[in-house]
Amino acid sequence: MPNLGVTNGKLAACPSSPNCVSSQAEGKHFIEPLVVKGTNAEAHEKVVAAIDSLKRVKVVTREERYIHAEFTSVVFRFVDDVEFLFLEEHDGDVVIDIRSASRVGHSDFGVNRKRMEAIRRTLNE
């Protein structure tokens, strides 16, 4: 099983390969966290709806402050793990740390970053 979940309030670190993005990483792996208007519960529902609007996805873990989903590629059936860690509400916004990583291979041709940015766009609509 891949390195997943939350330890001491942190998502797993990205491997050295370029097929991972995380809002808790630095350098080439860094991606901005999501910011969603509303309460934690409302943000949670919005993220689940955004995930459900995408193809070839299965939500594996759905907890109050954490979601883990698996995305499967069309051709080779590769699995990418996507995680959302809901932080504290602040002034009507919820900050959500995110991580998206391929389980196998080296390069993902930017798929993980593009997926997370697509989810960001859906949440901002």
ChimeraX attribute file (.defattr): number of C-alpha atoms within 10 A of each C-alpha:
attribute: neighborCount
match mode: 1-to-1
recipient: residues
	/A:1	4
	/A:2	11
	/A:3	13
	/A:4	15
	/A:5	16
	/A:6	13
	/A:7	8
	/A:8	5
	/A:9	9
	/A:10	11
	/A:11	22
	/A:12	17
	/A:13	17
	/A:14	21
	/A:15	14
	/A:16	10
	/A:17	13
	/A:18	18
	/A:19	23
	/A:20	29
	/A:21	29
	/A:22	27
	/A:23	18
	/A:24	18
	/A:25	18
	/A:26	12
	/A:27	7
	/A:28	11
	/A:29	22
	/A:30	17
	/A:31	21
	/A:32	16
	/A:33	19
	/A:34	24
	/A:35	18
	/A:36	21
	/A:37	17
	/A:38	16
	/A:39	16
	/A:40	22
	/A:41	12
	/A:42	13
	/A:43	22
	/A:44	24
	/A:45	12
	/A:46	17
	/A:47	20
	/A:48	15
	/A:49	14
	/A:50	16
	/A:51	23
	/A:52	14
	/A:53	12
	/A:54	13
	/A:55	11
	/A:56	14
	/A:57	18
	/A:58	15
	/A:59	16
	/A:60	11
	/A:61	13
	/A:62	13
	/A:63	10
	/A:64	11
	/A:65	14
	/A:66	19
	/A:67	20
	/A:68	20
	/A:69	21
	/A:70	21
	/A:71	23
	/A:72	17
	/A:73	14
	/A:74	10
	/A:75	6
	/A:76	7
	/A:77	10
	/A:78	14
	/A:79	18
	/A:80	22
	/A:81	23
	/A:82	26
	/A:83	24
	/A:84	26
	/A:85	24
	/A:86	23
	/A:87	16
	/A:88	12
	/A:89	17
	/A:90	12
	/A:91	8
	/A:92	10
	/A:93	17
	/A:94	22
	/A:95	19
	/A:96	25
	/A:97	21
	/A:98	25
	/A:99	29
	/A:100	27
	/A:101	29
	/A:102	26
	/A:103	15
	/A:104	12
	/A:105	10
	/A:106	13
	/A:107	12
	/A:108	16
	/A:109	10
	/A:110	12
	/A:111	18
	/A:112	23
	/A:113	21
	/A:114	12
	/A:115	16
	/A:116	22
	/A:117	15
	/A:118	15
	/A:119	18
	/A:120	18
	/A:121	12
	/A:122	15
	/A:123	17
	/A:124	11
	/A:125	5
